[in-house]
């Protein structure tokens, strides 16, 4: 029985206790961070061992590989990619070139991930940053307006899927106005629904057909003045599912972020009861994971259907891809070389 969770692990190799826990808990998937990354062979082994614990060869293995400052794979074994803002700068002069490069950059990232067995990338970021907002989004955004963010986010998602990697749009319904970093505290947004519809929700609506999305740990006062989106049935039901029209698998942002209150069991139950399909716990702490697992429910019903549909979107092998010429084209467009 698969439970509605995604878990991290502690280090570059799976410990005996961790493996036993995952075999018993049967999470839907796993997520990797810098602490789990050494060299390509080591990552492939870890991915293989994680999947072996749940007995599913296609179990989702996620990573945050956006480019720029959010990249878990890096030198010396993997090349660097620019932040989303770099594509926005290209678009100021040549929107067609920017779209081509955003697709190509995502396709190259997918090539890197697919070679390791990683089949889900927590990208693209569809948040639209507002003036004066906290820089936790900053250059991770594809522009300052919803149309450009949606355009470049769309081609990024398509580039990932072309390479056999499922995208996760984030942070739905929008983190761009937040005045605080939700890793550290709970942000509250005061904008009215008209402003939110026009700016924050618009890119997510444009990509409502994405296979997966990750929530924002943000309170939207005009919608639910008390609860952050992740644990708000109003935000999830009336905004994410209805106004935005997102019908794919909805996962929480990391439950261990300080924006959320209560025990891990309470966070888990509140997220799932609000309408999230799966909960994400990232830090690999065994006590916290045990609490989440005990409180989580089986992945069943509509959530199971969404989970299967998300993985089916990238089930086929990627088409033939000339990595070398693609990298040369990509580098030339930015007039720079990224670290080999």
VMD Tcl script that draws the C-alpha trace (Angstrom):
set ca {
  {0.00 0.00 0.00}
  {1.52 3.29 -1.15}
  {1.06 6.25 1.18}
  {0.64 9.86 0.09}
  {4.17 10.98 0.92}
  {7.45 11.96 -0.67}
  {10.50 11.62 1.58}
  {14.12 12.73 1.57}
  {17.03 10.67 2.88}
  {19.98 11.58 5.05}
  {23.08 11.15 2.90}
  {24.70 9.84 -0.28}
  {23.94 6.20 0.53}
  {20.86 4.59 1.95}
  {21.32 3.36 5.51}
  {19.90 0.04 6.70}
  {17.43 1.76 9.04}
  {16.29 4.12 6.31}
  {15.82 1.27 3.86}
  {13.78 -0.67 6.41}
  {11.64 2.38 7.13}
  {10.94 3.04 3.44}
  {10.10 -0.64 2.85}
  {7.53 -0.48 5.62}
  {6.21 3.02 4.97}
  {5.94 2.68 1.17}
  {6.08 6.39 0.22}
  {4.96 7.35 -3.27}
  {8.32 8.94 -4.02}
  {11.61 10.46 -2.89}
  {13.47 13.76 -3.19}
  {17.22 14.40 -3.41}
  {19.21 17.36 -2.08}
  {22.84 18.43 -2.16}
  {23.65 16.17 0.81}
  {22.65 13.20 -1.34}
  {24.75 14.15 -4.37}
  {28.32 12.96 -4.96}
  {29.18 11.65 -8.41}
  {27.02 10.20 -11.20}
  {27.59 6.55 -10.31}
  {26.79 7.20 -6.65}
  {23.56 9.06 -7.51}
  {22.46 6.27 -9.84}
  {23.04 3.73 -7.06}
  {21.10 5.81 -4.56}
  {18.17 6.25 -6.95}
  {18.17 2.51 -7.68}
  {18.31 1.64 -3.97}
  {15.49 4.03 -3.10}
  {13.22 2.52 -5.73}
  {14.14 -0.98 -4.60}
  {12.77 -0.25 -1.12}
  {9.29 0.36 -2.51}
  {9.49 -2.18 -5.34}
  {8.45 0.26 -8.06}
  {10.84 0.91 -10.95}
  {9.03 4.12 -11.86}
  {8.67 5.52 -8.34}
  {9.14 9.28 -8.68}
  {12.54 10.60 -7.65}
  {12.51 14.40 -7.46}
  {15.18 17.06 -7.38}
  {15.20 20.88 -7.44}
  {17.24 21.63 -10.54}
  {16.03 25.05 -11.66}
  {19.37 26.57 -12.62}
  {21.05 29.53 -10.98}
  {21.12 29.41 -7.18}
  {18.69 26.50 -6.93}
  {20.57 23.55 -8.38}
  {21.33 20.37 -6.46}
  {23.60 18.97 -9.18}
  {26.72 21.00 -9.85}
  {30.42 21.07 -10.57}
  {32.55 19.14 -11.16}
  {30.22 16.47 -12.53}
  {27.37 18.55 -13.90}
  {27.24 21.79 -15.81}
  {25.70 24.98 -14.47}
  {22.59 26.52 -15.98}
  {21.46 30.14 -15.74}
  {18.62 31.31 -13.51}
  {15.18 31.92 -14.99}
  {15.81 35.66 -15.05}
  {18.49 35.16 -17.72}
  {15.82 33.98 -20.17}
  {13.72 37.03 -19.37}
  {16.70 39.21 -20.29}
  {17.02 37.38 -23.60}
  {13.30 37.91 -24.21}
  {13.70 41.68 -23.94}
  {15.63 41.59 -27.24}
  {14.42 38.39 -28.88}
  {11.40 36.56 -27.44}
  {11.74 33.75 -29.98}
  {15.33 33.10 -29.00}
  {14.41 33.23 -25.31}
  {11.76 30.56 -25.80}
  {14.14 28.39 -27.78}
  {16.81 28.66 -25.09}
  {14.41 28.06 -22.22}
  {13.25 24.88 -23.95}
  {16.81 23.84 -24.78}
  {18.08 24.54 -21.27}
  {15.29 22.43 -19.81}
  {15.96 19.68 -22.34}
  {19.64 19.65 -21.32}
  {18.72 19.51 -17.64}
  {16.38 16.62 -18.41}
  {19.24 14.86 -20.19}
  {21.36 15.20 -17.03}
  {18.58 13.95 -14.77}
  {17.39 11.11 -16.97}
  {20.92 9.71 -17.08}
  {20.76 9.39 -13.28}
  {17.29 7.86 -13.15}
  {15.71 11.05 -11.76}
  {12.30 11.48 -13.35}
  {10.83 14.62 -11.73}
  {12.24 18.17 -11.62}
  {10.69 20.71 -9.23}
  {10.59 23.41 -11.90}
  {9.54 25.74 -13.44}
  {8.89 28.51 -10.92}
  {5.76 30.40 -12.06}
  {5.77 33.02 -9.32}
  {5.54 36.65 -10.44}
  {7.68 38.79 -8.13}
  {6.12 42.01 -6.84}
  {8.13 45.16 -6.09}
  {9.46 45.05 -2.55}
  {8.86 41.32 -2.11}
  {11.38 39.06 -0.39}
  {14.10 37.89 -2.76}
  {13.45 34.19 -2.05}
  {11.96 34.20 -5.57}
  {14.00 36.99 -7.15}
  {15.98 35.75 -10.16}
  {14.19 32.40 -10.02}
  {11.28 34.14 -11.80}
  {10.98 34.21 -15.59}
  {10.03 37.87 -15.61}
  {8.06 40.58 -13.85}
  {4.77 40.02 -15.64}
  {2.45 37.02 -15.89}
  {2.52 36.70 -19.68}
  {6.29 36.29 -19.96}
  {6.41 34.01 -16.90}
  {3.71 31.82 -18.45}
  {5.40 31.78 -21.87}
  {8.86 30.83 -20.62}
  {7.44 28.51 -17.96}
  {5.50 26.64 -20.63}
  {8.49 25.98 -22.87}
  {10.59 24.99 -19.85}
  {7.99 22.41 -18.82}
  {7.83 21.11 -22.38}
  {11.62 20.82 -22.59}
  {11.70 18.76 -19.40}
  {8.95 16.44 -20.61}
  {10.67 15.98 -23.97}
  {13.62 14.62 -22.02}
  {11.56 12.16 -19.98}
  {11.33 14.28 -16.82}
  {8.06 15.47 -15.29}
  {7.89 19.17 -14.30}
  {6.42 20.46 -11.04}
  {5.06 23.99 -11.38}
  {5.55 26.02 -8.22}
  {4.55 27.65 -5.91}
  {0.83 27.55 -6.63}
  {-1.15 29.85 -6.37}
  {1.83 32.25 -6.14}
  {4.74 33.16 -3.88}
  {5.85 36.31 -5.70}
  {4.23 38.85 -3.33}
  {5.54 37.27 -0.14}
  {7.46 39.65 2.10}
  {9.13 36.80 3.97}
  {10.92 33.55 3.21}
  {8.51 30.70 3.98}
  {11.47 28.50 4.88}
  {11.82 30.70 7.97}
  {8.41 32.24 8.71}
  {4.84 32.42 7.45}
  {4.29 35.13 4.81}
  {0.91 36.83 4.47}
  {-0.25 38.53 1.26}
  {-2.70 41.43 1.52}
  {-3.55 41.87 -2.20}
  {-7.20 41.69 -3.19}
  {-8.61 38.95 -5.38}
  {-8.62 41.13 -8.50}
  {-4.88 41.76 -8.20}
  {-4.19 38.11 -7.46}
  {-6.24 36.93 -10.44}
  {-4.50 39.29 -12.85}
  {-0.91 38.71 -11.74}
  {-0.27 35.81 -9.38}
  {-2.76 33.22 -10.58}
  {-2.41 33.91 -14.31}
  {0.76 31.87 -15.06}
  {-0.60 28.90 -13.15}
  {-3.85 29.13 -15.07}
  {-1.88 29.14 -18.32}
  {-0.12 25.91 -17.25}
  {-3.11 24.31 -15.53}
  {-2.52 21.19 -17.63}
  {0.89 20.56 -15.99}
  {1.25 17.08 -14.48}
  {2.22 18.28 -10.99}
  {2.25 21.42 -8.86}
  {3.73 22.39 -5.49}
  {1.87 24.61 -3.04}
  {2.92 27.91 -1.50}
  {3.16 28.15 2.29}
  {1.60 31.62 2.07}
  {-1.54 33.13 3.62}
  {-3.76 35.00 1.16}
  {-5.80 37.30 3.40}
  {-8.46 37.98 0.73}
  {-9.21 34.24 0.41}
  {-8.45 32.55 3.73}
  {-7.17 35.01 6.34}
  {-6.03 32.31 8.76}
  {-4.47 29.39 6.89}
  {-1.59 29.17 4.38}
  {-2.53 27.78 0.99}
  {-1.01 24.36 1.72}
  {-3.51 23.66 4.52}
  {-6.44 25.74 3.26}
  {-9.36 23.86 1.71}
  {-10.65 27.23 0.51}
  {-7.47 28.10 -1.39}
  {-7.06 24.59 -2.78}
  {-10.71 24.05 -3.67}
  {-11.85 27.48 -4.78}
  {-8.59 28.86 -6.20}
  {-6.20 26.10 -7.26}
  {-8.80 23.62 -8.51}
  {-11.57 26.05 -9.54}
  {-10.29 29.51 -10.51}
  {-6.92 28.29 -11.78}
  {-8.29 24.99 -13.06}
  {-5.30 22.85 -12.10}
  {-6.27 19.20 -12.35}
  {-2.91 17.46 -11.86}
  {-1.22 16.05 -8.78}
  {-0.87 18.63 -6.00}
  {2.00 18.23 -3.54}
  {2.86 20.36 -0.56}
  {6.02 22.34 -0.30}
  {8.31 20.90 2.38}
  {6.42 20.22 5.60}
  {9.54 20.98 7.65}
  {9.57 24.66 6.62}
  {8.91 27.04 9.49}
  {5.94 28.68 7.79}
  {3.82 25.80 8.98}
  {2.84 25.30 12.60}
  {1.83 22.28 14.64}
  {3.30 18.82 14.89}
  {4.33 16.92 11.78}
  {1.30 14.71 12.20}
  {-0.93 17.80 12.34}
  {0.74 19.32 9.28}
  {0.30 16.08 7.37}
  {-3.36 15.65 8.24}
  {-4.17 19.31 7.60}
  {-2.49 19.27 4.17}
  {-4.23 16.11 3.00}
  {-7.61 17.14 4.39}
  {-7.28 20.51 2.67}
  {-6.96 18.77 -0.69}
  {-3.27 18.11 -1.32}
  {-2.70 14.73 -2.97}
  {0.70 14.04 -1.38}
  {2.85 15.64 1.30}
  {6.54 16.39 0.88}
  {9.04 16.01 3.72}
  {12.60 16.77 2.71}
  {15.18 16.81 5.51}
  {15.58 13.06 6.06}
  {15.03 13.26 9.82}
  {13.85 9.75 10.80}
  {11.68 10.83 13.72}
  {9.87 13.44 11.68}
  {9.39 11.05 8.76}
  {7.96 8.40 11.07}
  {5.43 10.92 12.38}
  {4.47 11.97 8.86}
  {4.15 8.36 7.71}
  {1.94 7.44 10.66}
  {-0.41 10.35 9.96}
  {-0.52 10.02 6.17}
  {-3.24 8.16 4.35}
  {-3.01 5.70 1.46}
  {-2.62 7.19 -1.99}
  {-6.05 6.30 -3.34}
  {-9.05 7.58 -5.26}
  {-8.62 10.70 -7.37}
  {-5.17 11.31 -5.89}
  {-3.97 7.93 -7.13}
  {-5.40 8.65 -10.57}
  {-3.58 11.98 -10.70}
  {-0.34 10.35 -9.54}
  {-0.50 7.72 -12.28}
  {-1.39 10.30 -14.91}
  {1.55 12.49 -13.91}
  {4.05 9.70 -14.42}
  {2.42 8.53 -17.64}
  {3.18 11.94 -19.15}
  {6.89 11.03 -19.18}
  {6.73 7.25 -19.41}
  {8.22 6.98 -22.90}
  {11.95 7.07 -23.58}
  {13.19 10.51 -24.70}
  {13.68 11.02 -28.41}
  {17.20 11.01 -29.84}
  {19.05 14.13 -28.71}
  {22.41 15.53 -29.82}
  {23.66 16.79 -26.47}
  {26.90 18.25 -27.81}
  {25.38 20.45 -30.49}
  {22.57 21.47 -28.12}
  {25.08 22.66 -25.52}
  {27.06 24.59 -28.10}
  {23.91 26.31 -29.31}
  {22.84 27.06 -25.75}
  {26.23 28.50 -24.77}
  {26.44 30.62 -27.89}
  {23.05 32.20 -27.21}
  {24.26 33.46 -23.84}
  {27.71 34.36 -25.16}
  {29.30 32.50 -22.29}
  {30.44 29.07 -21.22}
  {29.02 27.30 -18.21}
  {31.26 25.23 -15.96}
  {32.10 21.86 -17.49}
}
mol new
graphics top color blue
foreach p $ca { graphics top sphere $p radius 0.5 }
foreach p [lrange $ca 0 end-1] q [lrange $ca 1 end] { graphics top cylinder $p $q radius 0.2 }
display resetview
